[in-house]
């Protein structure tokens, strides 16, 4: 038996999440926001499997974002190299 189900017309595998290509823009942004909110907690306290899943899912969602918005607006103030 698989964990895959249809959610709002997209295929969701609850072991890996909905295919980012099947997400509406609002859902893509919501998913990215959720990952960013939980990032530090997962990094500091999540088991290795959770951290690997977080890395993979972040890469999938960010790759989809870049595919949709290759000419995204870049803030020139963010180009500084000072840390």
Protein Blocks (a to p, Z undefined) as FASTA:
>chain_A
ZZbdceehiacdfknopafklpcfklmmmmmmmmmmmmmmmmmmpcfklmmmmmmmmmmm
mmmmmmmmmmbccdfklmpcbZZ
